[in-house]
Amino acid sequence: MRPRINKLFLILLFFFAVLPIFSLLLSCSKKVSAISGSVLNGSGQPIPNVKVIALQKKPVSGYAKFETTTGADGRFFFPGCYPESNYKLLLHAAGTDLREITIKSGMAGTETVLPSPVAFRFLSSTGGLITDTKTGLQWAIDSGKTMTWEQAKRYVEGLRLGGFNDWQMPKRDELRTLGKIDADFPLAECCVWSSEPKDGRRAWVVDLYRSAEDVAFKSNNSYAALAVRRPQ
């Protein structure tokens, strides 16, 4: 009789103790929604370990702030968001500026996915080396000074950023790959010297804001210098 009583006791314990707790957890899970998305570089490859913060616009206790990082596949996932609520997502890839995205969570029990991946083309190291993940070129951060063509040449030839000694003045086609600069590429001046002379007294200049080219006297000290290297 004793084994039968023990079995009956376990069954009653399940129905009156465990089952209500499970039902409560299940009902709570239906009262939240999820937000997800992905982070890619300029070549369309996933970027792992990007910090993502979700801030509720009108905070509700327990739902106001969530933090996570992207996985190896570049995805992030917030499973416990308040349904039908506006959230601001803050994304910060290493060495880049913050990206802010506003998105509204869906109904309870649903998942809202960002309509398109968040792209970070330019990734910076702490030493000021900027990698263009679209072209593979590496750039030295803008010196913040304007100079003549000869001064720019000497500046680049003497650069040892990142421990590299193969920095060069960029050609016009390399400057054109930058397109219209975004916030991930810090630039103090719009117009940059290229390595290409027009003749003995003049050289080509590229306006990175307008994607335009012009010719200037090498003695003109109104243009910036950038340095580029081509990793093997």
C-alpha beads as a LAMMPS data file, in Angstrom:
LAMMPS data file: protein, C-alpha beads

232 atoms
231 bonds

1 atom types
1 bond types

-500.0 500.0 xlo xhi
-500.0 500.0 ylo yhi
-500.0 500.0 zlo zhi

Masses

1 110.0

Atoms # bond

1 1 1 0.000 0.000 0.000
2 1 1 2.817 2.406 0.762
3 1 1 4.229 2.587 -2.823
4 1 1 0.710 3.297 -4.114
5 1 1 0.253 6.112 -1.591
6 1 1 3.611 7.647 -2.605
7 1 1 2.630 7.546 -6.265
8 1 1 -0.702 9.171 -5.525
9 1 1 1.086 11.830 -3.470
10 1 1 3.416 12.669 -6.370
11 1 1 0.497 12.976 -8.779
12 1 1 -1.350 15.326 -6.437
13 1 1 1.824 17.334 -5.873
14 1 1 2.233 17.800 -9.628
15 1 1 -1.336 18.998 -10.183
16 1 1 -1.543 21.294 -7.175
17 1 1 2.033 22.668 -7.015
18 1 1 4.099 22.171 -10.159
19 1 1 1.374 22.554 -12.766
20 1 1 0.116 25.967 -11.512
21 1 1 3.685 27.333 -11.559
22 1 1 4.211 26.036 -15.091
23 1 1 0.900 27.557 -16.193
24 1 1 1.864 30.895 -14.637
25 1 1 5.181 30.932 -16.468
26 1 1 3.456 30.012 -19.710
27 1 1 0.900 32.766 -19.317
28 1 1 3.635 35.300 -18.553
29 1 1 5.552 34.333 -21.671
30 1 1 2.511 35.183 -23.768
31 1 1 2.535 38.743 -22.425
32 1 1 5.853 39.673 -24.055
33 1 1 7.094 40.044 -27.600
34 1 1 10.551 39.799 -29.177
35 1 1 12.763 42.117 -31.231
36 1 1 15.640 40.827 -33.350
37 1 1 18.011 41.881 -36.122
38 1 1 21.464 41.392 -37.575
39 1 1 24.679 43.403 -37.975
40 1 1 26.878 43.109 -41.074
41 1 1 30.084 44.680 -42.363
42 1 1 30.588 46.328 -45.749
43 1 1 31.071 42.951 -47.431
44 1 1 27.851 41.536 -46.055
45 1 1 29.614 39.379 -43.468
46 1 1 28.248 39.126 -39.892
47 1 1 29.954 41.130 -37.133
48 1 1 30.006 39.323 -33.766
49 1 1 30.261 40.913 -30.313
50 1 1 28.470 44.147 -31.224
51 1 1 26.853 45.607 -28.115
52 1 1 23.134 46.278 -28.552
53 1 1 20.946 48.111 -26.028
54 1 1 17.154 48.352 -26.219
55 1 1 15.584 51.332 -24.420
56 1 1 11.820 51.588 -24.065
57 1 1 10.565 55.059 -25.048
58 1 1 7.904 55.074 -22.294
59 1 1 9.499 52.914 -19.603
60 1 1 7.505 50.171 -17.926
61 1 1 9.112 48.491 -14.925
62 1 1 10.834 45.288 -15.974
63 1 1 10.737 46.155 -19.672
64 1 1 12.606 49.477 -19.845
65 1 1 16.128 48.355 -20.749
66 1 1 17.749 45.247 -22.202
67 1 1 21.345 44.580 -23.276
68 1 1 22.909 41.881 -25.414
69 1 1 25.682 41.305 -27.971
70 1 1 25.535 39.846 -31.442
71 1 1 26.469 36.205 -31.860
72 1 1 28.838 34.621 -34.365
73 1 1 26.081 34.963 -36.984
74 1 1 25.754 38.696 -36.327
75 1 1 22.244 38.318 -34.868
76 1 1 20.841 39.870 -31.713
77 1 1 17.622 38.889 -29.961
78 1 1 15.545 40.514 -27.216
79 1 1 12.894 37.983 -26.115
80 1 1 11.182 39.869 -23.265
81 1 1 9.996 43.195 -24.741
82 1 1 6.733 44.868 -23.786
83 1 1 4.169 44.267 -26.560
84 1 1 3.324 47.061 -28.997
85 1 1 5.825 49.461 -27.455
86 1 1 8.412 51.755 -29.061
87 1 1 12.054 50.917 -28.378
88 1 1 15.258 52.731 -29.296
89 1 1 18.084 50.367 -30.248
90 1 1 21.669 51.532 -29.696
91 1 1 24.320 49.561 -31.601
92 1 1 28.039 50.055 -31.119
93 1 1 30.614 48.090 -33.109
94 1 1 34.177 48.384 -31.803
95 1 1 35.751 51.730 -32.709
96 1 1 32.673 53.149 -34.428
97 1 1 30.009 55.678 -33.642
98 1 1 26.661 54.618 -32.189
99 1 1 23.812 53.710 -34.484
100 1 1 20.313 54.506 -33.276
101 1 1 17.227 52.744 -34.603
102 1 1 13.634 53.117 -33.442
103 1 1 11.379 50.084 -33.755
104 1 1 7.999 49.086 -32.371
105 1 1 7.544 45.660 -30.814
106 1 1 4.692 43.525 -32.075
107 1 1 1.750 41.917 -30.379
108 1 1 2.293 39.538 -27.468
109 1 1 3.841 36.263 -28.568
110 1 1 5.267 37.674 -31.830
111 1 1 8.779 38.571 -33.008
112 1 1 9.580 41.834 -34.790
113 1 1 12.636 41.676 -37.055
114 1 1 14.476 44.764 -38.307
115 1 1 13.498 45.309 -41.968
116 1 1 17.172 45.308 -43.023
117 1 1 20.537 44.484 -41.412
118 1 1 22.499 47.235 -39.665
119 1 1 25.695 47.790 -41.685
120 1 1 29.036 49.014 -40.348
121 1 1 31.418 49.546 -43.258
122 1 1 34.329 51.274 -41.506
123 1 1 35.761 49.679 -38.367
124 1 1 38.367 51.560 -36.312
125 1 1 41.053 50.340 -33.970
126 1 1 41.984 52.258 -30.820
127 1 1 45.191 53.440 -32.531
128 1 1 43.346 55.250 -35.299
129 1 1 43.622 52.617 -38.028
130 1 1 40.405 52.386 -40.055
131 1 1 39.557 49.256 -42.021
132 1 1 37.169 49.543 -44.953
133 1 1 35.389 46.184 -44.785
134 1 1 34.030 46.704 -48.303
135 1 1 37.353 47.143 -50.139
136 1 1 39.843 45.741 -47.616
137 1 1 41.880 48.959 -47.683
138 1 1 43.193 50.351 -44.420
139 1 1 43.263 54.081 -43.775
140 1 1 45.031 56.262 -41.239
141 1 1 42.758 58.604 -39.353
142 1 1 42.700 62.166 -40.674
143 1 1 45.520 64.237 -39.129
144 1 1 43.139 67.171 -38.747
145 1 1 45.538 69.521 -40.541
146 1 1 45.738 70.900 -44.043
147 1 1 49.081 71.033 -45.863
148 1 1 50.821 71.331 -49.212
149 1 1 51.253 68.333 -51.505
150 1 1 54.928 67.933 -50.567
151 1 1 54.099 68.154 -46.854
152 1 1 51.401 65.527 -47.319
153 1 1 53.880 63.241 -49.055
154 1 1 56.423 63.559 -46.245
155 1 1 53.723 63.067 -43.603
156 1 1 52.550 59.806 -45.170
157 1 1 56.072 58.483 -45.799
158 1 1 56.943 59.012 -42.132
159 1 1 53.786 57.398 -40.775
160 1 1 54.176 54.251 -38.647
161 1 1 50.585 53.804 -37.510
162 1 1 49.769 50.272 -36.379
163 1 1 53.435 49.327 -36.669
164 1 1 53.247 49.462 -40.477
165 1 1 55.742 51.363 -42.648
166 1 1 54.038 50.834 -46.021
167 1 1 51.607 53.749 -45.857
168 1 1 51.108 55.632 -49.133
169 1 1 49.262 58.652 -50.428
170 1 1 46.008 57.411 -51.989
171 1 1 45.355 57.373 -55.701
172 1 1 42.238 59.012 -57.042
173 1 1 40.462 55.700 -57.612
174 1 1 41.185 54.678 -54.010
175 1 1 39.735 57.926 -52.721
176 1 1 36.688 57.440 -54.921
177 1 1 35.979 54.081 -53.243
178 1 1 35.164 55.984 -50.065
179 1 1 32.134 57.517 -51.734
180 1 1 30.234 59.887 -49.505
181 1 1 31.808 59.588 -46.073
182 1 1 29.616 58.530 -43.184
183 1 1 30.062 59.029 -39.439
184 1 1 32.259 55.929 -39.137
185 1 1 35.033 57.628 -41.113
186 1 1 36.236 60.726 -39.244
187 1 1 37.267 63.448 -41.677
188 1 1 38.124 67.024 -40.744
189 1 1 38.351 68.358 -44.309
190 1 1 36.346 67.573 -47.406
191 1 1 39.176 67.809 -49.945
192 1 1 42.162 65.456 -49.905
193 1 1 45.407 65.327 -51.861
194 1 1 45.875 62.349 -54.169
195 1 1 49.291 60.887 -54.960
196 1 1 48.882 61.751 -58.657
197 1 1 50.539 64.892 -60.058
198 1 1 48.875 66.703 -62.935
199 1 1 52.197 68.208 -63.963
200 1 1 55.303 69.573 -62.272
201 1 1 53.410 72.261 -60.348
202 1 1 49.946 70.778 -59.833
203 1 1 48.346 67.622 -58.438
204 1 1 44.895 66.059 -58.297
205 1 1 42.577 66.726 -55.349
206 1 1 39.414 64.748 -54.530
207 1 1 36.399 66.280 -52.784
208 1 1 35.035 63.374 -50.740
209 1 1 31.796 65.141 -49.852
210 1 1 30.838 65.842 -53.459
211 1 1 32.680 62.881 -55.072
212 1 1 34.371 65.358 -57.391
213 1 1 37.946 65.869 -58.629
214 1 1 39.942 69.017 -59.252
215 1 1 43.507 70.185 -59.843
216 1 1 45.379 72.416 -57.399
217 1 1 48.860 73.870 -57.149
218 1 1 51.109 71.687 -55.011
219 1 1 52.037 74.766 -52.957
220 1 1 48.408 75.212 -51.874
221 1 1 48.140 74.349 -48.171
222 1 1 44.322 74.120 -48.045
223 1 1 43.955 70.355 -48.487
224 1 1 44.096 67.369 -46.144
225 1 1 46.337 64.321 -46.263
226 1 1 45.141 60.752 -45.921
227 1 1 47.292 57.642 -45.851
228 1 1 46.276 54.227 -47.176
229 1 1 47.764 50.752 -47.173
230 1 1 46.809 47.582 -48.996
231 1 1 47.061 44.561 -46.670
232 1 1 48.415 41.480 -48.444

Bonds

1 1 1 2
2 1 2 3
3 1 3 4
4 1 4 5
5 1 5 6
6 1 6 7
7 1 7 8
8 1 8 9
9 1 9 10
10 1 10 11
11 1 11 12
12 1 12 13
13 1 13 14
14 1 14 15
15 1 15 16
16 1 16 17
17 1 17 18
18 1 18 19
19 1 19 20
20 1 20 21
21 1 21 22
22 1 22 23
23 1 23 24
24 1 24 25
25 1 25 26
26 1 26 27
27 1 27 28
28 1 28 29
29 1 29 30
30 1 30 31
31 1 31 32
32 1 32 33
33 1 33 34
34 1 34 35
35 1 35 36
36 1 36 37
37 1 37 38
38 1 38 39
39 1 39 40
40 1 40 41
41 1 41 42
42 1 42 43
43 1 43 44
44 1 44 45
45 1 45 46
46 1 46 47
47 1 47 48
48 1 48 49
49 1 49 50
50 1 50 51
51 1 51 52
52 1 52 53
53 1 53 54
54 1 54 55
55 1 55 56
56 1 56 57
57 1 57 58
58 1 58 59
59 1 59 60
60 1 60 61
61 1 61 62
62 1 62 63
63 1 63 64
64 1 64 65
65 1 65 66
66 1 66 67
67 1 67 68
68 1 68 69
69 1 69 70
70 1 70 71
71 1 71 72
72 1 72 73
73 1 73 74
74 1 74 75
75 1 75 76
76 1 76 77
77 1 77 78
78 1 78 79
79 1 79 80
80 1 80 81
81 1 81 82
82 1 82 83
83 1 83 84
84 1 84 85
85 1 85 86
86 1 86 87
87 1 87 88
88 1 88 89
89 1 89 90
90 1 90 91
91 1 91 92
92 1 92 93
93 1 93 94
94 1 94 95
95 1 95 96
96 1 96 97
97 1 97 98
98 1 98 99
99 1 99 100
100 1 100 101
101 1 101 102
102 1 102 103
103 1 103 104
104 1 104 105
105 1 105 106
106 1 106 107
107 1 107 108
108 1 108 109
109 1 109 110
110 1 110 111
111 1 111 112
112 1 112 113
113 1 113 114
114 1 114 115
115 1 115 116
116 1 116 117
117 1 117 118
118 1 118 119
119 1 119 120
120 1 120 121
121 1 121 122
122 1 122 123
123 1 123 124
124 1 124 125
125 1 125 126
126 1 126 127
127 1 127 128
128 1 128 129
129 1 129 130
130 1 130 131
131 1 131 132
132 1 132 133
133 1 133 134
134 1 134 135
135 1 135 136
136 1 136 137
137 1 137 138
138 1 138 139
139 1 139 140
140 1 140 141
141 1 141 142
142 1 142 143
143 1 143 144
144 1 144 145
145 1 145 146
146 1 146 147
147 1 147 148
148 1 148 149
149 1 149 150
150 1 150 151
151 1 151 152
152 1 152 153
153 1 153 154
154 1 154 155
155 1 155 156
156 1 156 157
157 1 157 158
158 1 158 159
159 1 159 160
160 1 160 161
161 1 161 162
162 1 162 163
163 1 163 164
164 1 164 165
165 1 165 166
166 1 166 167
167 1 167 168
168 1 168 169
169 1 169 170
170 1 170 171
171 1 171 172
172 1 172 173
173 1 173 174
174 1 174 175
175 1 175 176
176 1 176 177
177 1 177 178
178 1 178 179
179 1 179 180
180 1 180 181
181 1 181 182
182 1 182 183
183 1 183 184
184 1 184 185
185 1 185 186
186 1 186 187
187 1 187 188
188 1 188 189
189 1 189 190
190 1 190 191
191 1 191 192
192 1 192 193
193 1 193 194
194 1 194 195
195 1 195 196
196 1 196 197
197 1 197 198
198 1 198 199
199 1 199 200
200 1 200 201
201 1 201 202
202 1 202 203
203 1 203 204
204 1 204 205
205 1 205 206
206 1 206 207
207 1 207 208
208 1 208 209
209 1 209 210
210 1 210 211
211 1 211 212
212 1 212 213
213 1 213 214
214 1 214 215
215 1 215 216
216 1 216 217
217 1 217 218
218 1 218 219
219 1 219 220
220 1 220 221
221 1 221 222
222 1 222 223
223 1 223 224
224 1 224 225
225 1 225 226
226 1 226 227
227 1 227 228
228 1 228 229
229 1 229 230
230 1 230 231
231 1 231 232
